[in-house]
Amino acid sequence: MTGEYNIGFKLPKSDTGHTCDSLNILIQTEEHNKSDEEVKRLKTQRDFHQIRQAAMQKNLKAEMESAKTNRDKIVLSFDLQQTLPTPNLTVGPAFYLRKAWIYNLGVHDCVSGKATMFMWAEITAKRGSEETASILLKYFLIKKIKSYFR
């Protein structure tokens, strides 16, 4: 049968942060315990966190606009993706026998819209602050080398 495919499209799940998730769980717990004062305090803390988050997003957009006119400014965002199991197995006992995890750090140039991905296996290096800093240094060196060829 041509034209019949089992394909669906949907919006991606929103990525919530640890702080928001933790506060929402605490709020639900305290609502269940009927602790109105604690619920009020936690909701205030969550609201303050969300206001700060919105201010950071606004600041990022302003920096991106500024970088479009000022060529000496670079605006980057980076994200260490969730670990990727190799091989990808779903069978119960085999899941726990995995030997290798793959890490991926994405660096996004907010002005050009281009992304660069750096992937490595856990046998090569871990995924701590030193590895992240090394990758960012490598990213800057790559961009500097490429600028000589313009």
N, CA, C and O atoms as a GROMACS GRO file, in nm:
protein
  600
    1MET      N    1   0.084  -0.118   0.000
    1MET     CA    2   0.000   0.000   0.000
    1MET      C    3   0.088   0.124   0.000
    1MET      O    4   0.161   0.149   0.096
    2THR      N    5   0.082   0.196  -0.104
    2THR     CA    6   0.162   0.316  -0.112
    2THR      C    7   0.092   0.432  -0.043
    2THR      O    8  -0.031   0.441  -0.044
    3GLY      N    9   0.170   0.521   0.016
    3GLY     CA   10   0.116   0.641   0.078
    3GLY      C   11   0.071   0.622   0.222
    3GLY      O   12   0.032   0.719   0.287
    4GLU      N   13   0.076   0.500   0.275
    4GLU     CA   14   0.037   0.478   0.414
    4GLU      C   15   0.162   0.449   0.497
    4GLU      O   16   0.227   0.346   0.481
    5TYR      N   17   0.194   0.543   0.584
    5TYR     CA   18   0.312   0.529   0.668
    5TYR      C   19   0.272   0.549   0.813
    5TYR      O   20   0.181   0.625   0.844
    6ASN      N   21   0.340   0.482   0.899
    6ASN     CA   22   0.314   0.495   1.042
    6ASN      C   23   0.411   0.600   1.099
    6ASN      O   24   0.497   0.568   1.181
    7ILE      N   25   0.395   0.724   1.054
    7ILE     CA   26   0.484   0.832   1.095
    7ILE      C   27   0.400   0.940   1.160
    7ILE      O   28   0.294   0.977   1.108
    8GLY      N   29   0.445   0.991   1.272
    8GLY     CA   30   0.374   1.099   1.339
    8GLY      C   31   0.470   1.209   1.380
    8GLY      O   32   0.588   1.185   1.405
    9PHE      N   33   0.419   1.328   1.386
    9PHE     CA   34   0.501   1.442   1.426
    9PHE      C   35   0.437   1.507   1.548
    9PHE      O   36   0.315   1.521   1.555
   10LYS      N   37   0.520   1.546   1.642
   10LYS     CA   38   0.470   1.616   1.759
   10LYS      C   39   0.577   1.711   1.810
   10LYS      O   40   0.694   1.697   1.775
   11LEU      N   41   0.536   1.805   1.891
   11LEU     CA   42   0.632   1.898   1.949
   11LEU      C   43   0.722   1.823   2.046
   11LEU      O   44   0.676   1.732   2.115
   12PRO      N   45   0.849   1.859   2.053
   12PRO     CA   46   0.938   1.793   2.149
   12PRO      C   47   0.897   1.826   2.292
   12PRO      O   48   0.839   1.931   2.318
   13LYS      N   49   0.927   1.734   2.382
   13LYS     CA   50   0.898   1.758   2.524
   13LYS      C   51   0.982   1.876   2.572
   13LYS      O   52   1.097   1.893   2.531
   14SER      N   53   0.924   1.956   2.658
   14SER     CA   54   1.002   2.070   2.707
   14SER      C   55   1.103   2.020   2.809
   14SER      O   56   1.077   1.926   2.885
   15ASP      N   57   1.216   2.081   2.809
   15ASP     CA   58   1.326   2.044   2.895
   15ASP      C   59   1.315   2.127   3.022
   15ASP      O   60   1.339   2.248   3.020
   16THR      N   61   1.278   2.064   3.132
   16THR     CA   62   1.268   2.137   3.258
   16THR      C   63   1.395   2.118   3.338
   16THR      O   64   1.466   2.018   3.324
   17GLY      N   65   1.422   2.214   3.422
   17GLY     CA   66   1.544   2.210   3.501
   17GLY      C   67   1.525   2.140   3.634
   17GLY      O   68   1.413   2.117   3.680
   18HIS      N   69   1.636   2.106   3.694
   18HIS     CA   70   1.636   2.036   3.823
   18HIS      C   71   1.569   2.118   3.932
   18HIS      O   72   1.492   2.065   4.012
   19THR      N   73   1.596   2.249   3.935
   19THR     CA   74   1.541   2.334   4.040
   19THR      C   75   1.389   2.341   4.031
   19THR      O   76   1.320   2.325   4.132
   20CYS      N   77   1.336   2.365   3.911
   20CYS     CA   78   1.190   2.372   3.894
   20CYS      C   79   1.125   2.239   3.930
   20CYS      O   80   1.024   2.236   4.000
   21ASP      N   81   1.182   2.130   3.883
   21ASP     CA   82   1.126   1.999   3.913
   21ASP      C   83   1.126   1.971   4.063
   21ASP      O   84   1.027   1.923   4.118
   22SER      N   85   1.238   2.000   4.128
   22SER     CA   86   1.249   1.976   4.273
   22SER      C   87   1.148   2.059   4.351
   22SER      O   88   1.081   2.009   4.441
   23LEU      N   89   1.137   2.187   4.315
   23LEU     CA   90   1.044   2.273   4.386
   23LEU      C   91   0.899   2.230   4.363
   23LEU      O   92   0.819   2.233   4.456
   24ASN      N   93   0.865   2.190   4.242
   24ASN     CA   94   0.729   2.144   4.214
   24ASN      C   95   0.694   2.017   4.294
   24ASN      O   96   0.582   2.003   4.342
   25ILE      N   97   0.790   1.927   4.308
   25ILE     CA   98   0.767   1.806   4.388
   25ILE      C   99   0.748   1.843   4.534
   25ILE      O  100   0.659   1.790   4.600
   26LEU      N  101   0.831   1.933   4.585
   26LEU     CA  102   0.817   1.976   4.724
   26LEU      C  103   0.683   2.045   4.748
   26LEU      O  104   0.619   2.025   4.851
   27ILE      N  105   0.641   2.128   4.652
   27ILE     CA  106   0.511   2.197   4.665
   27ILE      C  107   0.398   2.096   4.671
   27ILE      O  108   0.309   2.107   4.755
   28GLN      N  109   0.400   1.997   4.582
   28GLN     CA  110   0.295   1.895   4.583
   28GLN      C  111   0.294   1.817   4.714
   28GLN      O  112   0.187   1.786   4.767
   29THR      N  113   0.413   1.787   4.766
   29THR     CA  114   0.422   1.716   4.893
   29THR      C  115   0.363   1.798   5.007
   29THR      O  116   0.286   1.747   5.088
   30GLU      N  117   0.400   1.925   5.013
   30GLU     CA  118   0.351   2.011   5.121
   30GLU      C  119   0.201   2.040   5.107
   30GLU      O  120   0.132   2.056   5.208
   31GLU      N  121   0.150   2.046   4.984
   31GLU     CA  122   0.006   2.063   4.964
   31GLU      C  123  -0.068   1.941   5.018
   31GLU      O  124  -0.175   1.953   5.078
   32HIS      N  125  -0.010   1.824   4.996
   32HIS     CA  126  -0.068   1.700   5.048
   32HIS      C  127  -0.066   1.699   5.202
   32HIS      O  128  -0.158   1.649   5.266
   33ASN      N  129   0.040   1.755   5.259
   33ASN     CA  130   0.054   1.760   5.405
   33ASN      C  131  -0.022   1.876   5.468
   33ASN      O  132  -0.022   1.893   5.590
   34LYS      N  133  -0.087   1.957   5.385
   34LYS     CA  134  -0.166   2.072   5.431
   34LYS      C  135  -0.083   2.176   5.505
   34LYS      O  136  -0.129   2.237   5.602
   35SER      N  137   0.040   2.195   5.460
   35SER     CA  138   0.130   2.294   5.520
   35SER      C  139   0.128   2.421   5.435
   35SER      O  140   0.212   2.440   5.347
   36ASP      N  141   0.030   2.508   5.461
   36ASP     CA  142   0.008   2.626   5.378
   36ASP      C  143   0.126   2.724   5.380
   36ASP      O  144   0.160   2.780   5.276
   37GLU      N  145   0.188   2.744   5.495
   37GLU     CA  146   0.301   2.838   5.503
   37GLU      C  147   0.419   2.788   5.421
   37GLU      O  148   0.484   2.866   5.351
   38GLU      N  149   0.446   2.660   5.429
   38GLU     CA  150   0.559   2.602   5.353
   38GLU      C  151   0.529   2.606   5.203
   38GLU      O  152   0.619   2.631   5.123
   39VAL      N  153   0.404   2.580   5.165
   39VAL     CA  154   0.365   2.587   5.024
   39VAL      C  155   0.386   2.728   4.972
   39VAL      O  156   0.437   2.747   4.862
   40LYS      N  157   0.346   2.826   5.050
   40LYS     CA  158   0.362   2.966   5.009
   40LYS      C  159   0.510   3.001   4.992
   40LYS      O  160   0.547   3.068   4.896
   41ARG      N  161   0.593   2.956   5.087
   41ARG     CA  162   0.738   2.984   5.079
   41ARG      C  163   0.799   2.918   4.955
   41ARG      O  164   0.878   2.980   4.884
   42LEU      N  165   0.762   2.792   4.929
   42LEU     CA  166   0.817   2.719   4.814
   42LEU      C  167   0.770   2.780   4.682
   42LEU      O  168   0.848   2.788   4.587
   43LYS      N  169   0.644   2.823   4.676
   43LYS     CA  170   0.593   2.886   4.554
   43LYS      C  171   0.664   3.019   4.528
   43LYS      O  172   0.692   3.053   4.413
   44THR      N  173   0.693   3.093   4.634
   44THR     CA  174   0.768   3.219   4.620
   44THR      C  175   0.908   3.190   4.567
   44THR      O  176   0.958   3.261   4.479
   45GLN      N  177   0.970   3.087   4.621
   45GLN     CA  178   1.105   3.048   4.576
   45GLN      C  179   1.102   3.005   4.429
   45GLN      O  180   1.190   3.044   4.352
   46ARG      N  181   1.001   2.926   4.390
   46ARG     CA  182   0.988   2.883   4.250
   46ARG      C  183   0.964   3.002   4.157
   46ARG      O  184   1.024   3.011   4.050
   47ASP      N  185   0.875   3.093   4.198
   47ASP     CA  186   0.845   3.211   4.116
   47ASP      C  187   0.969   3.297   4.098
   47ASP      O  188   0.994   3.347   3.988
   48PHE      N  189   1.047   3.316   4.206
   48PHE     CA  190   1.171   3.394   4.197
   48PHE      C  191   1.269   3.328   4.100
   48PHE      O  192   1.333   3.395   4.020
   49HIS      N  193   1.280   3.195   4.109
   49HIS     CA  194   1.368   3.120   4.018
   49HIS      C  195   1.323   3.139   3.873
   49HIS      O  196   1.407   3.159   3.785
   50GLN      N  197   1.193   3.134   3.847
   50GLN     CA  198   1.143   3.148   3.710
   50GLN      C  199   1.160   3.291   3.659
   50GLN      O  200   1.183   3.311   3.539
   51ILE      N  201   1.151   3.391   3.747
   51ILE     CA  202   1.176   3.530   3.707
   51ILE      C  203   1.323   3.546   3.668
   51ILE      O  204   1.354   3.611   3.568
   52ARG      N  205   1.413   3.489   3.747
   52ARG     CA  206   1.556   3.494   3.714
   52ARG      C  207   1.583   3.423   3.581
   52ARG      O  208   1.663   3.470   3.500
   53GLN      N  209   1.517   3.311   3.560
   53GLN     CA  210   1.535   3.235   3.436
   53GLN      C  211   1.489   3.318   3.316
   53GLN      O  212   1.556   3.322   3.213
   54ALA      N  213   1.375   3.385   3.328
   54ALA     CA  214   1.324   3.469   3.219
   54ALA      C  215   1.418   3.587   3.193
   54ALA      O  216   1.438   3.625   3.078
   55ALA      N  217   1.475   3.643   3.299
   55ALA     CA  218   1.570   3.754   3.283
   55ALA      C  219   1.695   3.707   3.211
   55ALA      O  220   1.750   3.781   3.129
   56MET      N  221   1.741   3.585   3.240
   56MET     CA  222   1.859   3.532   3.170
   56MET      C  223   1.829   3.509   3.022
   56MET      O  224   1.914   3.536   2.937
   57GLN      N  225   1.709   3.461   2.990
   57GLN     CA  226   1.671   3.443   2.850
   57GLN      C  227   1.666   3.577   2.777
   57GLN      O  228   1.710   3.588   2.663
   58LYS      N  229   1.613   3.678   2.845
   58LYS     CA  230   1.607   3.812   2.786
   58LYS      C  231   1.748   3.866   2.764
   58LYS      O  232   1.776   3.928   2.661
   59ASN      N  233   1.837   3.844   2.860
   59ASN     CA  234   1.976   3.887   2.848
   59ASN      C  235   2.045   3.816   2.733
   59ASN      O  236   2.122   3.878   2.659
   60LEU      N  237   2.020   3.686   2.716
   60LEU     CA  238   2.080   3.611   2.607
   60LEU      C  239   2.036   3.667   2.472
   60LEU      O  240   2.118   3.683   2.381
   61LYS      N  241   1.908   3.698   2.458
   61LYS     CA  242   1.859   3.756   2.333
   61LYS      C  243   1.922   3.892   2.305
   61LYS      O  244   1.957   3.923   2.191
   62ALA      N  245   1.938   3.973   2.410
   62ALA     CA  246   2.001   4.104   2.393
   62ALA      C  247   2.147   4.089   2.352
   62ALA      O  248   2.194   4.163   2.265
   63GLU      N  249   2.218   3.994   2.411
   63GLU     CA  250   2.358   3.969   2.375
   63GLU      C  251   2.369   3.920   2.231
   63GLU      O  252   2.462   3.957   2.160
   64MET      N  253   2.274   3.837   2.189
   64MET     CA  254   2.276   3.787   2.051
   64MET      C  255   2.256   3.902   1.952
   64MET      O  256   2.324   3.907   1.850
   65GLU      N  257   2.165   3.992   1.981
   65GLU     CA  258   2.143   4.108   1.894
   65GLU      C  259   2.266   4.197   1.891
   65GLU      O  260   2.304   4.248   1.785
   66SER      N  261   2.329   4.216   2.006
   66SER     CA  262   2.449   4.298   2.013
   66SER      C  263   2.564   4.236   1.933
   66SER      O  264   2.640   4.307   1.867
   67ALA      N  265   2.575   4.102   1.939
   67ALA     CA  266   2.684   4.033   1.868
   67ALA      C  267   2.666   4.038   1.717
   67ALA      O  268   2.764   4.027   1.643
   68LYS      N  269   2.544   4.056   1.671
   68LYS     CA  270   2.521   4.064   1.526
   68LYS      C  271   2.582   4.191   1.468
   68LYS      O  272   2.622   4.192   1.351
   69THR      N  273   2.589   4.297   1.547
   69THR     CA  274   2.647   4.423   1.499
   69THR      C  275   2.792   4.439   1.542
   69THR      O  276   2.867   4.511   1.477
   70ASN      N  277   2.832   4.374   1.649
   70ASN     CA  278   2.968   4.385   1.702
   70ASN      C  279   3.042   4.254   1.673
   70ASN      O  280   3.020   4.155   1.743
   71ARG      N  281   3.128   4.254   1.572
   71ARG     CA  282   3.198   4.132   1.530
   71ARG      C  283   3.301   4.084   1.632
   71ARG      O  284   3.352   3.972   1.618
   72ASP      N  285   3.333   4.164   1.732
   72ASP     CA  286   3.430   4.121   1.834
   72ASP      C  287   3.363   4.039   1.945
   72ASP      O  288   3.432   3.989   2.034
   73LYS      N  289   3.233   4.024   1.938
   73LYS     CA  290   3.160   3.952   2.042
   73LYS      C  291   3.112   3.818   1.989
   73LYS      O  292   3.065   3.808   1.875
   74ILE      N  293   3.125   3.715   2.071
   74ILE     CA  294   3.078   3.581   2.038
   74ILE      C  295   2.978   3.540   2.145
   74ILE      O  296   3.004   3.557   2.264
   75VAL      N  297   2.866   3.487   2.105
   75VAL     CA  298   2.766   3.436   2.199
   75VAL      C  299   2.748   3.288   2.172
   75VAL      O  300   2.702   3.249   2.064
   76LEU      N  301   2.784   3.206   2.270
   76LEU     CA  302   2.774   3.061   2.258
   76LEU      C  303   2.686   3.005   2.368
   76LEU      O  304   2.681   3.059   2.479
   77SER      N  305   2.619   2.898   2.337
   77SER     CA  306   2.555   2.818   2.442
   77SER      C  307   2.603   2.676   2.421
   77SER      O  308   2.628   2.634   2.309
   78PHE      N  309   2.616   2.604   2.530
   78PHE     CA  310   2.660   2.465   2.517
   78PHE      C  311   2.583   2.378   2.613
   78PHE      O  312   2.537   2.424   2.718
   79ASP      N  313   2.570   2.251   2.576
   79ASP     CA  314   2.491   2.158   2.652
   79ASP      C  315   2.554   2.021   2.646
   79ASP      O  316   2.583   1.970   2.538
   80LEU      N  317   2.574   1.963   2.762
   80LEU     CA  318   2.623   1.825   2.770
   80LEU      C  319   2.501   1.734   2.768
   80LEU      O  320   2.425   1.727   2.865
   81GLN      N  321   2.483   1.665   2.657
   81GLN     CA  322   2.365   1.582   2.637
   81GLN      C  323   2.365   1.462   2.732
   81GLN      O  324   2.469   1.424   2.787
   82GLN      N  325   2.246   1.406   2.751
   82GLN     CA  326   2.235   1.284   2.832
   82GLN      C  327   2.322   1.176   2.770
   82GLN      O  328   2.339   1.171   2.648
   83THR      N  329   2.378   1.089   2.852
   83THR     CA  330   2.467   0.984   2.801
   83THR      C  331   2.392   0.891   2.707
   83THR      O  332   2.274   0.862   2.726
   84LEU      N  333   2.463   0.846   2.605
   84LEU     CA  334   2.406   0.757   2.504
   84LEU      C  335   2.466   0.618   2.521
   84LEU      O  336   2.588   0.603   2.509
   85PRO      N  337   2.385   0.518   2.549
   85PRO     CA  338   2.438   0.383   2.568
   85PRO      C  339   2.479   0.319   2.435
   85PRO      O  340   2.414   0.339   2.333
   86THR      N  341   2.587   0.242   2.439
   86THR     CA  342   2.632   0.170   2.321
   86THR      C  343   2.666   0.027   2.362
   86THR      O  344   2.745   0.009   2.454
   87PRO      N  345   2.611  -0.072   2.299
   87PRO     CA  346   2.503  -0.065   2.200
   87PRO      C  347   2.371  -0.032   2.266
   87PRO      O  348   2.358  -0.043   2.388
   88ASN      N  349   2.272   0.007   2.186
   88ASN     CA  350   2.141   0.046   2.238
   88ASN      C  351   2.056  -0.080   2.254
   88ASN      O  352   1.997  -0.128   2.157
   89LEU      N  353   2.050  -0.131   2.376
   89LEU     CA  354   1.975  -0.253   2.404
   89LEU      C  355   1.860  -0.222   2.499
   89LEU      O  356   1.872  -0.135   2.586
   90THR      N  357   1.749  -0.291   2.482
   90THR     CA  358   1.635  -0.268   2.571
   90THR      C  359   1.598  -0.391   2.653
   90THR      O  360   1.511  -0.384   2.739
   91VAL      N  361   1.662  -0.502   2.628
   91VAL     CA  362   1.634  -0.625   2.702
   91VAL      C  363   1.690  -0.610   2.843
   91VAL      O  364   1.804  -0.567   2.862
   92GLY      N  365   1.609  -0.646   2.942
   92GLY     CA  366   1.643  -0.627   3.083
   92GLY      C  367   1.785  -0.663   3.123
   92GLY      O  368   1.862  -0.573   3.157
   93PRO      N  369   1.824  -0.791   3.122
   93PRO     CA  370   1.959  -0.828   3.168
   93PRO      C  371   2.070  -0.765   3.084
   93PRO      O  372   2.173  -0.726   3.137
   94ALA      N  373   2.049  -0.756   2.953
   94ALA     CA  374   2.151  -0.698   2.866
   94ALA      C  375   2.171  -0.550   2.895
   94ALA      O  376   2.282  -0.498   2.878
   95PHE      N  377   2.065  -0.481   2.939
   95PHE     CA  378   2.075  -0.338   2.970
   95PHE      C  379   2.182  -0.313   3.075
   95PHE      O  380   2.258  -0.217   3.065
   96TYR      N  381   2.189  -0.398   3.175
   96TYR     CA  382   2.284  -0.379   3.285
   96TYR      C  383   2.424  -0.430   3.253
   96TYR      O  384   2.516  -0.407   3.331
   97LEU      N  385   2.441  -0.498   3.142
   97LEU     CA  386   2.571  -0.549   3.103
   97LEU      C  387   2.644  -0.456   3.005
   97LEU      O  388   2.752  -0.491   2.957
   98ARG      N  389   2.589  -0.343   2.977
   98ARG     CA  390   2.654  -0.248   2.884
   98ARG      C  391   2.791  -0.212   2.934
   98ARG      O  392   2.818  -0.205   3.054
   99LYS      N  393   2.877  -0.190   2.839
   99LYS     CA  394   3.014  -0.156   2.875
   99LYS      C  395   3.053  -0.014   2.836
   99LYS      O  396   3.143   0.044   2.898
  100ALA      N  397   2.988   0.044   2.737
  100ALA     CA  398   3.033   0.175   2.688
  100ALA      C  399   2.920   0.277   2.688
  100ALA      O  400   2.806   0.247   2.650
  101TRP      N  401   2.953   0.398   2.730
  101TRP     CA  402   2.861   0.511   2.723
  101TRP      C  403   2.926   0.618   2.637
  101TRP      O  404   3.047   0.642   2.646
  102ILE      N  405   2.846   0.682   2.555
  102ILE     CA  406   2.895   0.786   2.465
  102ILE      C  407   2.847   0.920   2.518
  102ILE      O  408   2.731   0.934   2.559
  103TYR      N  409   2.936   1.020   2.518
  103TYR     CA  410   2.903   1.154   2.563
  103TYR      C  411   2.900   1.248   2.443
  103TYR      O  412   2.973   1.228   2.346
  104ASN      N  413   2.816   1.350   2.450
  104ASN     CA  414   2.804   1.446   2.342
  104ASN      C  415   2.789   1.586   2.402
  104ASN      O  416   2.697   1.611   2.480
  105LEU      N  417   2.880   1.676   2.364
  105LEU     CA  418   2.871   1.815   2.406
  105LEU      C  419   2.843   1.898   2.282
  105LEU      O  420   2.922   1.899   2.188
  106GLY      N  421   2.730   1.966   2.281
  106GLY     CA  422   2.693   2.050   2.169
  106GLY      C  423   2.728   2.195   2.199
  106GLY      O  424   2.697   2.246   2.306
  107VAL      N  425   2.793   2.262   2.104
  107VAL     CA  426   2.826   2.404   2.116
  107VAL      C  427   2.750   2.475   2.005
  107VAL      O  428   2.764   2.443   1.887
  108HIS      N  429   2.667   2.573   2.044
  108HIS     CA  430   2.582   2.642   1.948
  108HIS      C  431   2.624   2.789   1.940
  108HIS      O  432   2.623   2.860   2.040
  109ASP      N  433   2.660   2.832   1.820
  109ASP     CA  434   2.690   2.973   1.795
  109ASP      C  435   2.556   3.042   1.777
  109ASP      O  436   2.489   3.024   1.676
  110CYS      N  437   2.518   3.122   1.876
  110CYS     CA  438   2.384   3.183   1.876
  110CYS      C  439   2.366   3.288   1.767
  110CYS      O  440   2.252   3.318   1.731
  111VAL      N  441   2.474   3.344   1.714
  111VAL     CA  442   2.462   3.446   1.610
  111VAL      C  443   2.446   3.382   1.473
  111VAL      O  444   2.355   3.418   1.398
  112SER      N  445   2.533   3.288   1.440
  112SER     CA  446   2.525   3.225   1.308
  112SER      C  447   2.420   3.114   1.303
  112SER      O  448   2.372   3.078   1.195
  113GLY      N  449   2.385   3.060   1.418
  113GLY     CA  450   2.289   2.950   1.423
  113GLY      C  451   2.352   2.814   1.395
  113GLY      O  452   2.280   2.715   1.382
  114LYS      N  453   2.484   2.808   1.386
  114LYS     CA  454   2.552   2.682   1.357
  114LYS      C  455   2.590   2.611   1.487
  114LYS      O  456   2.628   2.673   1.586
  115ALA      N  457   2.578   2.480   1.483
  115ALA     CA  458   2.611   2.399   1.600
  115ALA      C  459   2.726   2.305   1.565
  115ALA      O  460   2.739   2.259   1.452
  116THR      N  461   2.809   2.277   1.664
  116THR     CA  462   2.918   2.183   1.651
  116THR      C  463   2.904   2.081   1.763
  116THR      O  464   2.883   2.119   1.879
  117MET      N  465   2.914   1.955   1.730
  117MET     CA  466   2.900   1.848   1.828
  117MET      C  467   3.034   1.780   1.851
  117MET      O  468   3.107   1.750   1.757
  118PHE      N  469   3.064   1.756   1.977
  118PHE     CA  470   3.185   1.685   2.016
  118PHE      C  471   3.143   1.558   2.089
  118PHE      O  472   3.078   1.565   2.194
  119MET      N  473   3.180   1.443   2.033
  119MET     CA  474   3.140   1.315   2.092
  119MET      C  475   3.263   1.235   2.131
  119MET      O  476   3.366   1.239   2.063
  120TRP      N  477   3.252   1.163   2.243
  120TRP     CA  478   3.360   1.076   2.286
  120TRP      C  479   3.303   0.965   2.373
  120TRP      O  480   3.194   0.978   2.429
  121ALA      N  481   3.377   0.857   2.383
  121ALA     CA  482   3.335   0.742   2.464
  121ALA      C  483   3.394   0.756   2.604
  121ALA      O  484   3.496   0.822   2.623
  122GLU      N  485   3.328   0.694   2.701
  122GLU     CA  486   3.375   0.703   2.839
  122GLU      C  487   3.513   0.641   2.858
  122GLU      O  488   3.581   0.670   2.956
  123ILE      N  489   3.556   0.554   2.765
  123ILE     CA  490   3.689   0.495   2.778
  123ILE      C  491   3.797   0.596   2.739
  123ILE      O  492   3.914   0.578   2.774
  124THR      N  493   3.758   0.702   2.666
  124THR     CA  494   3.852   0.807   2.627
  124THR      C  495   3.868   0.910   2.738
  124THR      O  496   3.980   0.948   2.773
  125ALA      N  497   3.757   0.954   2.792
  125ALA     CA  498   3.758   1.056   2.898
  125ALA      C  499   3.625   1.053   2.970
  125ALA      O  500   3.528   0.995   2.922
  126LYS      N  501   3.621   1.117   3.086
  126LYS     CA  502   3.495   1.128   3.162
  126LYS      C  503   3.416   1.245   3.108
  126LYS      O  504   3.442   1.291   2.996
  127ARG      N  505   3.319   1.296   3.183
  127ARG     CA  506   3.238   1.409   3.137
  127ARG      C  507   3.229   1.516   3.244
  127ARG      O  508   3.120   1.564   3.278
  128GLY      N  509   3.342   1.553   3.295
  128GLY     CA  510   3.347   1.654   3.400
  128GLY      C  511   3.382   1.792   3.348
  128GLY      O  512   3.380   1.818   3.227
  129SER      N  513   3.413   1.880   3.440
  129SER     CA  514   3.443   2.019   3.404
  129SER      C  515   3.571   2.031   3.322
  129SER      O  516   3.580   2.117   3.234
  130GLU      N  517   3.670   1.947   3.349
  130GLU     CA  518   3.795   1.954   3.273
  130GLU      C  519   3.773   1.915   3.127
  130GLU      O  520   3.829   1.977   3.037
  131GLU      N  521   3.692   1.812   3.104
  131GLU     CA  522   3.664   1.771   2.967
  131GLU      C  523   3.583   1.879   2.894
  131GLU      O  524   3.608   1.907   2.777
  132THR      N  525   3.488   1.938   2.962
  132THR     CA  526   3.408   2.045   2.902
  132THR      C  527   3.497   2.164   2.866
  132THR      O  528   3.485   2.219   2.757
  133ALA      N  529   3.585   2.203   2.956
  133ALA     CA  530   3.676   2.315   2.929
  133ALA      C  531   3.769   2.282   2.812
  133ALA      O  532   3.796   2.368   2.729
  134SER      N  533   3.818   2.159   2.805
  134SER     CA  534   3.906   2.118   2.694
  134SER      C  535   3.833   2.126   2.560
  134SER      O  536   3.890   2.168   2.460
  135ILE      N  537   3.707   2.085   2.560
  135ILE     CA  538   3.630   2.090   2.436
  135ILE      C  539   3.605   2.234   2.394
  135ILE      O  540   3.616   2.266   2.276
  136LEU      N  541   3.572   2.321   2.489
  136LEU     CA  542   3.551   2.461   2.455
  136LEU      C  543   3.680   2.524   2.402
  136LEU      O  544   3.675   2.602   2.307
  137LEU      N  545   3.794   2.491   2.461
  137LEU     CA  546   3.922   2.539   2.409
  137LEU      C  547   3.944   2.489   2.267
  137LEU      O  548   3.986   2.565   2.180
  138LYS      N  549   3.915   2.361   2.243
  138LYS     CA  550   3.929   2.306   2.109
  138LYS      C  551   3.836   2.378   2.011
  138LYS      O  552   3.874   2.405   1.897
  139TYR      N  553   3.714   2.410   2.055
  139TYR     CA  554   3.619   2.481   1.970
  139TYR      C  555   3.676   2.617   1.930
  139TYR      O  556   3.670   2.655   1.814
  140PHE      N  557   3.732   2.690   2.027
  140PHE     CA  558   3.789   2.822   1.997
  140PHE      C  559   3.909   2.811   1.902
  140PHE      O  560   3.925   2.894   1.813
  141LEU      N  561   3.992   2.709   1.921
  141LEU     CA  562   4.107   2.689   1.832
  141LEU      C  563   4.061   2.658   1.691
  141LEU      O  564   4.118   2.708   1.594
  142ILE      N  565   3.958   2.575   1.677
  142ILE     CA  566   3.905   2.542   1.544
  142ILE      C  567   3.853   2.668   1.476
  142ILE      O  568   3.881   2.691   1.359
  143LYS      N  569   3.779   2.748   1.548
  143LYS     CA  570   3.722   2.871   1.490
  143LYS      C  571   3.832   2.969   1.452
  143LYS      O  572   3.822   3.038   1.350
  144LYS      N  573   3.938   2.977   1.531
  144LYS     CA  574   4.048   3.068   1.500
  144LYS      C  575   4.120   3.021   1.374
  144LYS      O  576   4.154   3.103   1.288
  145ILE      N  577   4.144   2.892   1.362
  145ILE     CA  578   4.212   2.837   1.243
  145ILE      C  579   4.126   2.863   1.119
  145ILE      O  580   4.179   2.903   1.016
  146LYS      N  581   3.996   2.841   1.129
  146LYS     CA  582   3.907   2.863   1.015
  146LYS      C  583   3.905   3.007   0.972
  146LYS      O  584   3.888   3.035   0.854
  147SER      N  585   3.922   3.100   1.066
  147SER     CA  586   3.915   3.243   1.030
  147SER      C  587   4.032   3.285   0.941
  147SER      O  588   4.020   3.385   0.870
  148TYR      N  589   4.144   3.213   0.942
  148TYR     CA  590   4.257   3.246   0.856
  148TYR      C  591   4.226   3.218   0.708
  148TYR      O  592   4.290   3.276   0.620
  149PHE      N  593   4.130   3.132   0.681
  149PHE     CA  594   4.099   3.092   0.544
  149PHE      C  595   3.988   3.172   0.483
  149PHE      O  596   3.945   3.140   0.372
  150ARG      N  597   3.938   3.275   0.548
  150ARG     CA  598   3.830   3.357   0.492
  150ARG      C  599   3.883   3.449   0.386
  150ARG      O  600   3.806   3.525   0.328
   0.00000   0.00000   0.00000
